[in-house]
């Protein structure tokens, strides 16, 4: 029998276990975040609805066997822009799996610059909604304006606050509250989705069961900084509780100091 893959880690906040090794491009003042010409809109429709949606369907239904729980929560907000936070546990899947969480709403995804740096796909991901993190003050201004515009257009902006990919990880890693400034500033609802991994009858690879929760709102009696932390804590605690529904560990993660303790026993 094939042994379970084990990954040893030491830093939950900063270690990355994605298989993709890409040199990120510099996201400067001249990076074009907002693509709103007639040609851009036609191109977006073609690649997002005609090409991307069928690919996402095949991946979600045939490979991930995705089941979505509580999707109905988002139906009430189909005419509202909002933020959707999720756990970062797939390479390709984290671009595809959220597609049906709030379908047919259009999603825009805050990403690492790696995602727009690939030779071919890097040209397509911005059309599909990738918003790479900026490297300069000017780029940050454009980045913020793009997020605001998409929310005004009643779209969804997806955030992976854990920042780094840990494939098939069944817990929620600690994350900061910086990204929670966006829904506070724009005064829109916050939701989260938690991908859990559950046993399949005829496959060693687990099924993805996605739980949707929210909306979450800040406590306006607190200071702005405290509101941001309070909103983050609501999302984090909810995701931690949902993650307990995972019932299979496809990849085992072991902290290095615990590894040493086990070897010394």
N, C-alpha and C positions, 0 to 999 in steps of 0.2 A: 504494500500500500504506500502511495506517495505521501511523504511527510508534509505537514502543514508548513507553509512558509513563515519564517520568523524574521521580524525587523527589530533591530535594537536601536533605541533612540536615547538621547540625553536632554534634548531641549524641545519641549512641546510647543513653544512659541515660534521658533525660527527654523526648525529642520524641515526639509522638503524631500518627499519620496516619490515625486513624479518621475516617470521613465524618460520623459522628454528633456533633452539637453539642448537648450536654445540660447543663443547670445541675444539678449534683449536690445532692441533699438532704443535710441535716445528719444524721449517724448518731450520735444521742446515747444517753444512759442508758436512755431509754424505748423504744428500738428493739427489736422482738420478733424475736429470732433463732431461738428454739426454738418450733416450732409442732407440738404433739403431742396436741392434743385429738382426739376421735373425728372431729369434722367436718373438722379439718385433715388427718387421715390419709385420709379419703375424698376430699377435695378434691385432695390430692397424687396419689393413685392415678389419679383421673380425668384431671387435667391432664398428669401425667407419662407414664402408660401409654396412655391413650386418645387424647390430642391430640398431645403432644410427640413421642412415639415415631414415629408415622407421618410427621410433618413432618421429623424428623431422618432417617428412612429415605429420603424423597424427595430431600432435599438431598444426603445422602451418596452415594446410588446414582446419581441422575440428573444432578446439577449438579457435584458434586466428583469423581464416579466413584472414590470412595475404595476403596483397597485397604489392608488392615491386615496387617502382617508381624509375626510373633512374638506374636500375641494369646494363644497357648496358654500363655505365661509367666504370665498372670494367672489361669488356671483353677485353679492350685494354691492360690490365695489367695481363693477365693470365700467362704470362711467366716472371713475376716480383714479387718479394716479396714486401709486403706493410703492413702498419698499418691501422687498421680500428677502429675508436672510436665511442662509442654509449652511449645512455642514459640508466641508470640502473633502470628499472621499472618492473622487473619480478623476481620471485624466480627461478622456473624451466625454464620459457620462455627465459630468457637471455642466457641460454646455447643452447636452441633449435632454437629460431627464427633467429639468424644470419646465420644458416646453409645454407639457400637457398639465402641469400643476394649475395653471390659470388660463389655459387655451379657451378662446382664441385671442386673448390679449397679447399685444406685442411686448416682448421683453428686451431690455437693454441690460448688459451685464458689465459690472466693474471688474476689470481683469488686470493681471500683471502684464507689463509690456511684452513678455514672451509671446503672448497670444496674438500679437499683431506683427511679429518679427519673423514668422515662418516664410520661406521663399514664395510659396503659392497661396496657402491658406491664410497667410498674414494679410493678403490683399482682400480676402473675402470676409474675415471676421469683423472688421469695422462695419461692413455693409449689413452683416447679420446682427449688429448691435453691441459689439465689443467697445467698451470705454476704458482704454488703458490708463493706468495711474500716471500722473504727470511727473516730470523731472525738474521743471522750472516754475517760477511764480506766474509767469505769463501763461504757461500751459495749464497751471492749476486754475486760473481764472476761466479759461476756455472750457476746461473739464467741468467746473461747477456750473457754468452757463448751460452746458449740454445736458447735465442732469436736471436742472431746473426746467429746461425746455421740454424734455421727455415727460416729466411729471405733469407739466401744464397740458401736454397733449393726451393726458390720461393713460399713459403707458406705465409699465412696471419696471422698476430698476432692481436688479438682483445683486446682492452682495454676499460674498463668502468671507465673513469676518475672521475666520481662522487663518486666511491668507495662503497657507501652504497645503498641498495635497498629501493626504495620508490615505492611500487606497484601502477601501473596505474597513476603515477604522470604525469601531462600534461605540465609541464614546465621544463626548464633545470636549475638544481642547479649549483651554482658556483663551479668551480673546478680549481685546481692548474695547473702548467705547467711542473711539474717534469717528468711526463710520456712522454712528447713531446721531451725529450732528445734522445729517442730511434731512431725515424726516422731521426733526425738530424745527429746523430753519424753514422748511417748506410747509409745515403744518399739515402733514398727510399721515394716514395710518401706516403702521408697521405690522408686518406678518412674518412668520418664519415657517420653513419646511425642514423636516428632519428625515433624512434617508436612513432607514434601518435595514438590517440584513437578516433575512429569515429563511429557514430551511426549505429546500425544494425536494420533491420526492425522487426525481430521476436525474438530478444534477448536483455535483459538488459545489458549483457556484451558487451563491444565495440569491434569493429573490429580493428585489428592492421594494420595500413598502414605505411610502412617503406620507408623513403626517403633516398636515397643514394646521397652523394655529394662529390665533389673533382675532381681531386686531388688538395691538398694544398701543397705549398712549402714555405720554409722560405725565408725571404729577406736576401740574403747573404751580403748585404752592412752593416748589423747590427752586433753588437757583438754577440758571441754565446749565452749569456744569453738573449739578446734582441730578437734573432732569435727564441728561444724557446717560449718566451712570444708571439711573433707575430704569430707563428704557432698555439699556443693554442687559441689566440683571433680569428683567422680566423674560426677555428672549432667551438668554443663556439658561436660566432655570427651567424654562419650558422644554428647550431642546434636550437638556440633560435627562429630564423625566421621560421624554419620548424615546430617547436612545436606549432606554432599558428594555424596549420591545425587541431589540435584536436578540436572536436566539441561536446564532451561529457565528463563529469567528473564522472567517476564511483566511485571513492573515493575522498572525499573532504579533502583537507589539509588546516588547519588553524593555523597560527602562534599564539602562546600563548598570546603575548601582544595584538594582535588584538582581540583575544577571550575575554580578560578582558575588552577591550573598548566596545565591543558589549554588554557584560553583564551589563556594567555600564550605557549604553544609555537607 
